């Protein structure tokens, strides 16, 4: 059964995937990488490309970002 207003698998086979916590985390991480790409590109005065930004972000920022996300998730689960 699907709730009111939410797509069912019959009408949208990807609904479960898009509504998963893993996918939401992927989207948040991707947003951070794109923000980092913009920052690096501004510094370089040209588009540095997604791959360069991704690798730089993973090496320099991902660990801290994940740590902050885990804290935020734990706080949400604890009720605020």
Buried (B, 14 or more C-beta within 10 A) or exposed (E): EEEEEEBEEEEBEEBEEEEEEEEEEEEEBEEBBBEBBEBBBEEEEEEBEEEBBBEBBBEEEBEEBEEEBEEEEEEEEEEE
